[in-house]
């Protein structure tokens, strides 16, 4: 007997009982066969994250690099750490020093507007490091990590932290400032280059494509971090807070 015919032959009492039993069986089936929720965690099928999957992009300058590269030596190892230092022009003896990352001269940014009163145009060049390092298309990169030339990374700890996340999804990972005034003036949801921040490979590829147009729209902002933060906000990406990133800013140094 067809299901429709069966329903027609049932009286209201039996029909109600039939529908209740059918609903119960349907709910039981859905609960017992539900799919596992999508997780932000790294897939078990991927190989474990290592130091070689991270590419550090360090923002520096011709003037500060000779003084601050000693900070970089504290965490950089040419045999197992991938990093590049972006300068406005080549610093003395940059090519002959193997104890620090290779130096890359940043592209010209004079075409981009900068209207913040008494600010520094170098903020545009530093922000654009994100695009320039991605455009190099280095192989086997899962995370791009950005910092200043006086940022000190504990690389193995950073690997453990980023290993919790899937680089195939969009992640902007860092922490807000440890200074209240900085957070109020800028944002409690913005990562700082001074403390370092990481962008997943998949997000970095998209950000690199739209960054130049963002730099034009946000000419009124002060620093490089706020430009990156604003561009990511346009993409709908918020900051994933990881307390291991520390941006220390003294109250009288702003």
Protein Blocks (a to p, Z undefined) as FASTA:
>chain_A
ZZklmmmmpcfklmmmmmmmmmmmmmmmmmmmcccdddfbdcfkbccddfklpccddddd
fklmmmmmmmmmmmgcfklpccddddfbdcehklmmmkbccddddddfklpccfbghiaf
klmmmmmmmmmmmmnopghiabdcdddfkbccdfklmmmmmmmpcfkbccddddddfbfk
lmmmmomkbccfklopaddfklmmmmmmmmmmmmmmmmmbmblmlmmmmmmmmnopacdd
dfkbccdddfklZZ
